[in-house]
Amino acid sequence: MKILKVIHGYPMRYNAGSEVYSQTLCLGLVERGHNVDVFSREEDSFAPDFNLRTEQDFRDKRITVHLVNNPRMKDRYKVEEIDKKFAEVLEKIKPDVVHFGHLNHLSTGIVEVAKSKNLPIVYTLHDYWLMCPRGQFIQFFPEDKNDIWACCQNQENEKCAKLCYARYFGGESEYSKYDFEYWTNWIEHRMEHAKKISELVDVFIAPSKYLYNRFHNEFGIPKNKMIYLDYGFDLSRFGKKNRIANEPFTFGYIGTHIPAKGIHILLEAFGKIKGDANLRIWGRPRGQDTEALINISAVYGDKIEWKTEYENQNIVEDVFNCCDAIVVPSVWVENSPLVIHEAQQARVPVITANIGGMAEYVHHEKNGLLFEHRSSDSLAEQMQRFADNPKIAKELGNKGYLFSENGDIPNIEKHVQDFEKIYKHLLRNEV
């Protein structure tokens, strides 16, 4: 089959979970003999807007990546110029199926373009972007000013305008009601548009049952258009783990340095731990956010080590050989974090929050520990348990992934075969 994968960023230019997973899927499809192209974006402020160019995947040159330049329109949800570039790509490669992963930083209109060509459309849900304009159900301006990056329970147009889109208000109090009305209407139309776009999708893939249920119950996607399918992984990357000897118990964090990931909560919790323990933090620096986090951690001296970004195929050597437990402290409600799966495959225990897809894949005292979401005191309590008794950490880590007989996470080979069935059913109009 000719498959066009659409994702808002592609490694190594963008290297977060949805991007890494998308590359893994593309590599797996190519290995099965399919022709794979990728439509993605870059942000080159010195090149013309919407310039379209191609490059080859650095891991496999059989995969062509079509990059549209979008340095200035990333706050829009529909960009006609990107729609036109997408249409050019469709005309050039003539895919059999289009598999979307994210539309943010691209354009919702590309789904309409694909549907106008009568192409089967698959959409993997990686976060809440279709049902939340910001994608993570986190508020910029919570009513409780002390609750930084507060979680939002549901989408409401007026609430979105007040608690998130007020950052676009002019700031003049006498005009604030007009700003409020404008952005409320903008969000209302955006949400109506998102629902229309979702109706064009043939099949949605949810990598957690939690996300499946939220999109069905809150966004109205019918169950006959949804499939629960956890992510697939290249297990060949997970060779034998050889933990570095003679080190104190070491906690690890993997991920981007953004507030939603909760690194500040992890640092606060680590500061409350008694005894001899270390913390290593891996991830791509993000300017002043990283600088602020390093400043927060400075009080702990050399007990906290900031590590550079790693290539995913080296995750065991560069990360899991260097830590005894992974902490996933996200303040947003994640759906199916790749890092949890990767740690479980390496038989490294995970401490994470008791909510969402995090708690779906980590069960308390079975293959890891759970803490009260957003509570540094609760996180510190669970981290202390591992620091005091590394044997418990090792026992829990050895359980691995709870949804397989041998503790292994889903492999990419079986995952690709599952998608082949989905694609073929769509091509035969059976779904």
C-alpha positions in Angstrom: 0.0 0.0 0.0 0.9 3.6 -0.4 0.5 5.3 3.0 0.8 9.0 3.8 1.4 9.6 7.5 0.6 13.1 8.8 2.2 14.3 12.0 2.9 17.9 13.3 6.6 17.2 13.8 9.0 14.4 12.9 12.3 13.3 14.5 14.9 14.5 15.2 13.6 18.0 14.5 10.7 17.3 16.9 11.2 14.4 19.2 8.3 14.1 21.7 6.1 11.0 22.1 3.7 11.3 19.1 6.6 12.1 16.8 8.8 9.3 18.0 5.9 6.9 17.7 5.0 8.1 14.2 8.5 7.4 13.0 8.5 4.0 14.6 5.2 3.2 12.8 6.6 4.5 9.5 9.7 2.4 9.8 7.7 -0.7 10.6 5.4 -0.2 7.6 8.4 0.2 5.3 9.9 -3.0 6.7 6.6 -4.7 5.7 7.0 -3.6 2.1 4.7 -0.6 2.0 5.5 2.8 0.4 5.5 5.5 3.1 5.6 9.2 2.9 5.2 11.7 5.7 3.6 15.1 5.7 4.9 17.3 8.5 6.0 20.9 9.3 9.1 22.9 10.1 9.4 26.4 11.5 12.1 28.3 9.5 11.6 32.0 10.1 14.1 32.8 7.4 12.4 30.8 4.6 9.2 31.7 2.8 6.0 30.8 4.7 4.5 27.6 3.3 7.6 26.6 1.4 7.4 22.9 0.7 10.5 20.8 0.5 11.4 17.1 1.0 14.1 15.2 2.9 14.7 11.6 3.7 14.2 10.0 7.1 17.6 9.9 8.7 16.9 6.3 9.9 15.6 5.0 6.5 15.9 6.8 3.2 13.0 4.9 1.8 10.7 7.3 3.7 10.3 10.7 2.2 9.3 13.5 4.5 7.4 16.4 3.0 7.9 19.5 5.1 5.7 22.6 4.9 7.2 25.7 6.5 4.9 27.3 9.2 6.8 29.6 11.5 4.0 32.1 12.0 0.6 30.5 11.8 0.9 27.9 14.6 -2.0 29.4 16.6 -4.4 28.9 13.7 -6.3 25.7 13.3 -7.0 26.1 9.6 -4.5 27.4 7.1 -5.6 27.4 3.4 -2.0 27.7 2.1 -1.1 24.5 4.0 -4.2 22.8 2.5 -2.9 23.7 -1.0 0.5 22.2 -0.3 -1.1 19.1 1.1 -3.2 18.8 -2.0 0.1 19.0 -4.1 1.6 16.1 -2.0 -1.6 14.0 -2.5 -1.5 14.6 -6.2 2.2 13.7 -6.4 2.2 10.5 -4.4 -1.4 9.3 -4.8 -1.7 7.4 -1.5 -4.1 4.6 -0.8 -4.8 5.8 2.7 -4.0 8.8 4.9 -3.1 8.3 8.5 -3.3 11.5 10.6 -1.5 11.8 13.9 -2.0 15.5 14.8 -3.3 18.7 13.1 -1.8 21.3 15.4 0.7 23.5 13.7 -0.7 22.3 10.4 -4.3 22.7 9.3 -7.6 21.0 9.9 -8.4 21.7 6.2 -6.0 18.9 5.2 -8.6 16.4 6.4 -11.1 18.0 4.1 -8.6 17.8 1.2 -8.1 14.1 1.8 -11.8 13.4 2.0 -12.4 15.3 -1.2 -10.1 12.8 -2.9 -12.3 9.9 -1.4 -9.2 8.6 0.5 -9.7 6.4 3.6 -8.8 8.4 6.7 -7.3 7.0 9.9 -6.7 9.3 12.9 -4.6 8.4 15.9 -5.5 10.4 19.0 -2.4 11.5 20.9 -4.0 14.1 23.2 -7.2 16.2 23.4 -6.5 18.7 20.7 -9.8 18.1 18.8 -11.9 18.5 22.0 -9.7 21.1 23.7 -8.3 24.1 21.7 -5.1 23.9 23.7 -4.8 20.1 23.5 -4.1 19.3 27.2 -7.0 20.6 29.3 -4.7 22.9 31.2 -5.6 26.5 32.0 -3.3 29.5 31.4 -5.2 31.7 33.9 -6.9 29.5 36.6 -9.3 31.2 38.9 -7.1 30.1 41.8 -4.0 32.1 41.1 -1.9 29.7 43.2 -2.9 26.7 41.2 -0.4 27.2 38.4 -1.3 25.2 35.2 -4.6 24.1 36.7 -6.3 21.1 35.1 -9.5 21.8 33.2 -12.4 19.3 33.6 -14.3 20.0 30.4 -14.5 22.3 27.4 -16.8 25.3 27.6 -16.6 28.2 25.2 -16.8 31.0 27.8 -14.5 29.3 30.2 -11.9 28.7 27.4 -12.1 32.5 26.5 -11.7 33.5 30.1 -9.1 31.1 31.4 -7.0 30.4 28.3 -7.5 32.9 25.5 -7.4 36.0 27.7 -3.7 36.1 26.7 -4.9 37.5 23.4 -7.1 40.2 25.0 -6.0 43.8 24.5 -5.6 44.5 28.2 -7.8 47.7 28.3 -10.5 47.0 30.9 -13.2 49.0 29.1 -12.8 46.8 26.1 -12.5 43.5 27.9 -16.1 42.5 27.4 -15.7 42.9 23.6 -12.5 40.8 23.7 -14.4 38.2 25.8 -17.3 38.1 23.3 -15.0 37.8 20.3 -12.9 34.9 21.7 -16.0 33.1 23.0 -17.4 33.2 19.5 -14.0 32.2 18.0 -13.8 29.1 20.3 -17.5 28.2 19.6 -16.8 28.2 15.9 -13.5 26.4 16.3 -15.2 23.6 18.3 -18.0 23.3 15.7 -15.4 23.1 13.0 -13.4 20.4 14.9 -16.5 18.2 15.2 -17.2 18.6 11.5 -13.6 17.5 10.8 -14.0 14.5 13.1 -17.0 13.4 11.1 -14.8 13.0 8.0 -12.5 10.6 9.7 -13.3 6.9 9.1 -11.5 5.4 12.1 -10.1 6.9 15.3 -7.3 5.0 17.1 -7.1 5.5 20.9 -3.9 4.3 22.6 -5.6 4.1 26.0 -9.1 3.1 27.1 -9.1 6.3 29.1 -8.7 8.4 26.0 -11.2 6.2 24.1 -13.9 6.9 26.7 -13.3 10.6 26.9 -13.6 11.1 23.2 -16.7 9.0 23.1 -18.4 10.4 26.2 -17.4 14.1 26.0 -16.8 14.7 22.2 -19.4 12.3 20.9 -17.3 10.1 18.6 -19.4 7.0 18.1 -17.9 3.7 19.3 -18.3 2.1 15.8 -15.7 4.7 14.6 -13.2 4.0 17.4 -10.6 1.3 18.1 -8.5 0.9 21.2 -5.0 0.0 20.2 -2.0 0.7 22.4 1.2 1.9 20.8 3.7 -0.4 19.2 7.5 -0.4 19.9 10.7 -1.5 18.2 11.8 -4.0 20.8 15.1 -4.5 19.1 16.2 -1.3 20.8 15.8 -2.9 24.2 19.0 -4.9 24.6 20.2 -6.3 28.0 20.2 -3.6 30.7 23.4 -3.3 32.6 22.9 -0.9 35.5 26.0 1.1 36.4 27.3 -0.3 39.6 28.0 1.4 43.0 25.7 4.4 42.6 23.1 5.6 45.0 19.5 4.9 44.1 18.8 7.1 41.1 15.5 8.4 39.9 15.2 9.4 36.2 13.0 11.7 34.2 12.6 11.6 30.4 10.7 14.3 28.5 10.5 17.9 27.4 11.1 20.8 29.8 7.6 22.3 29.7 5.4 23.1 32.7 2.8 20.5 31.7 5.3 17.7 32.3 5.5 18.6 36.0 9.3 18.7 36.4 8.9 21.4 39.0 6.8 19.0 41.1 9.4 16.4 40.7 12.1 18.8 41.9 10.0 19.8 44.9 9.4 16.2 45.8 13.0 15.2 45.4 13.9 17.9 47.9 11.8 16.2 50.5 13.5 12.8 50.2 15.8 11.8 53.1 18.9 9.8 52.6 21.2 9.2 49.7 19.4 9.4 46.3 20.1 11.0 43.0 18.0 12.4 40.2 18.9 12.5 36.5 16.8 14.5 34.0 17.0 13.8 30.3 15.5 16.0 27.6 16.0 18.7 25.0 16.7 22.2 26.6 13.9 24.8 26.1 15.6 28.1 26.8 14.4 30.0 29.8 12.1 27.2 31.0 15.1 24.9 31.3 17.2 27.7 33.0 14.4 28.2 35.5 14.2 24.5 36.4 18.0 24.3 36.7 17.9 27.3 39.1 15.3 25.5 41.2 17.4 22.4 41.4 20.6 24.2 42.2 20.0 24.0 46.0 20.4 20.2 45.8 24.0 20.5 44.4 25.3 17.5 42.5 22.4 15.2 43.5 20.5 16.4 40.4 22.2 15.9 37.0 20.9 17.4 33.8 21.5 15.2 30.9 21.4 15.9 27.2 18.8 14.6 24.8 19.4 11.0 23.6 18.5 9.2 20.4 15.6 6.8 21.0 17.4 3.7 19.7 20.0 4.3 22.5 17.6 4.6 25.4 18.8 1.6 27.3 22.4 2.5 27.2 22.0 6.2 27.7 19.0 6.2 30.2 18.0 2.9 31.7 21.5 1.8 32.5 21.8 5.0 34.5 18.7 5.0 36.8 16.8 2.7 39.1 13.3 4.1 38.6 11.5 6.5 36.2 9.2 9.3 37.4 6.4 10.6 35.2 5.1 13.6 37.2 2.9 15.2 34.5 0.4 17.8 35.7 -1.7 17.3 32.6 -3.7 14.1 32.3 -1.6 12.0 29.9 -3.2 9.3 27.9 -0.5 6.7 27.1 3.0 8.0 27.8 5.7 6.2 25.7 8.2 6.6 28.5 6.1 4.4 30.8 6.0 1.6 28.2 9.8 2.0 27.5 10.7 1.8 31.1 8.5 -1.3 31.6 10.2 -3.0 28.7 13.6 -2.3 30.3 12.0 -3.6 33.6 12.5 -0.3 35.3 9.7 0.6 37.7 7.7 3.7 37.2 6.2 6.2 39.7 3.4 8.2 38.2 0.1 10.0 38.9 -3.0 8.1 39.8 -5.1 9.4 36.9 -5.7 9.0 33.2 -3.6 6.7 31.0 -0.8 7.0 33.5 -2.7 5.0 36.0 -4.0 2.7 33.3 -0.6 1.3 32.5 1.0 1.6 36.0 -0.9 -0.2 38.8 0.0 0.7 42.3 2.3 -1.8 44.0 2.0 -4.2 41.0 4.4 -2.8 38.4 5.1 0.6 40.0 3.8 3.2 42.4 1.1 5.9 42.0 1.0 9.2 43.8 -1.8 11.8 44.2 -1.9 13.8 40.9 -0.1 17.1 41.2 1.0 16.5 44.9 4.7 16.9 45.6 4.1 15.5 49.1 2.5 12.4 47.8 5.2 11.9 45.1 7.9 12.4 47.7 6.3 9.7 49.9 6.4 7.2 47.0 9.9 8.1 45.9 11.1 7.6 49.5 9.7 4.1 49.5 12.0 3.2 46.6 15.0 5.1 48.1 14.6 3.2 51.4 14.0 -0.2 49.8 15.5 -0.6 46.3 14.6 -4.3 46.4 10.9 -3.4 46.2 11.7 -1.1 43.2 13.4 -4.0 41.4 10.6 -6.4 42.1 8.0 -4.1 40.8 10.1 -3.2 37.7 10.5 -6.9 36.9 6.7 -7.2 36.3 6.9 -5.0 33.2 3.8 -4.5 31.1 0.8 -5.9 32.8 -1.2 -6.6 29.6 1.0 -9.3 28.2 1.9 -12.8 29.5 5.7 -12.1 29.6 5.7 -8.5 30.6 6.8 -7.2 27.2 5.2 -4.1 25.7 3.4 -4.4 22.3 5.9 -4.9 19.5 5.9 -2.9 16.3 5.6 -5.9 14.0 2.2 -7.0 15.5 1.2 -3.3 15.7 1.9 -2.8 12.0 -0.1 -5.9 11.1 -3.0 -4.5 13.1 -2.9 -1.4 11.0 -2.6 -3.3 7.8 -5.9 -4.9 8.7 -7.5 -1.5 9.5 -6.2 0.0 6.2 -7.4 -3.0 4.1 -10.8 -2.9 5.7 -11.1 0.7 4.9 -10.0 0.2 1.3 -12.7 -2.5 1.0 -15.2 -0.2 2.7 -15.7 -2.6 5.5 -15.3 -0.1 8.3 
